[in-house]
Amino acid sequence: MFLNIAYITKVNIASLNGAEGSGGNITPIKKVSSYSGDEYAYMSGQALRRYLKDTLMQLGAKITEIAEDGNATFKVNGKYVNLDKDFKKYKEIAFKEYVDLDLFGFMFPNSARRWSPVKVAPLLSMLPYKGEVDFLTRKQKGENKGGNIVQVEIDTMNFMRGNILVNLDQVGAIIDEYTYEKEEILTVEEKKKRINLLLDAIKYFNGGARTARNLEDLSPKFVVITKQKTGNPFLLNALKINDEYNLDIESIKDALKNAEYEDIKIGLAKGIFNNEDEIKKEFEVVTIKEAIDYFKE
């Protein structure tokens, strides 16, 4: 069974995911181009998972550390363990105490690897990037105490769409990738608590690059959550916004009409879309919190 969470968030002024620069005094953001040549800002799946882990930590969850060899690790009796060598020895602790190993998977070539029950689509802006930049001063080294003016690309007054898919059956269990045999590690109650914690993290999602001066809210402003048998993110291409800040209702209705799911909730934040009244007329909507908390219950 899967939870399919399709959502739209709103960007005010942000530089959510930096790209590799080509030199000079311009710091770019990650962008992709459409067939028509328009550029759209995006945040990579790796960055999203990192910020989701950060949000989980803010909610009190334990996250593994990174060892010198690049593998995840944690302390047992004051000493760091080598999970690449001894994962089977510490798998109970790993699953029960460290949510990232359970929810986001791992790769220990010499001991074990795990599929990620939580899959994410990169956040993609819904309106084209307008070429706007911010300015900052980069301090120089040495005797010269002045600074160089640096341009930083920023995305402004935009919407971004994303999708998070949660394989509920794999949370708290080890799945053999060859035989598909499942070894349950967490109890049913422990699984429920972990899924509830993940849903809270999505509800309060925050993060992004350069948040010290470009703080941004990544939490959903419109969300459609379905409980379904398959892992098809069928709403990913149905979320659309026009340049008048109107949500495309018909594309969502069409996607829902052609999909199979067992349960659904649609959440809407106030004051985000210009056709808010029409959205409320066409869909049975609740608040974002109510939509997410419904599946916690």
Secondary structure, 3 states (H helix, E strand, C coil): CEEEEEEEEEEEEECCCECCCCCCCEECECEEECCCCCEEEEECHHHHHHHHHHHHHHCCCECCEECCCCCEECEECCEECCHHHHHHHHHHHHHHHEHHHHHCCEEECCCEEECCCEEEEEEEECCCCCCCEEEEEEECCCCCCCEEEEEEECEEEEEEEEEEEEECCCCCEEECCCCCCEEECCCHHHHHHHHHHHHHHHHCCECCCCCCCCCCECCCCEEEEEEECCCCCCCCCCCCECCCCCECHHHHHHHHHCCCCCEEEEEECCCCCCCHHHHHHHCCEECHHHHHHHHHC
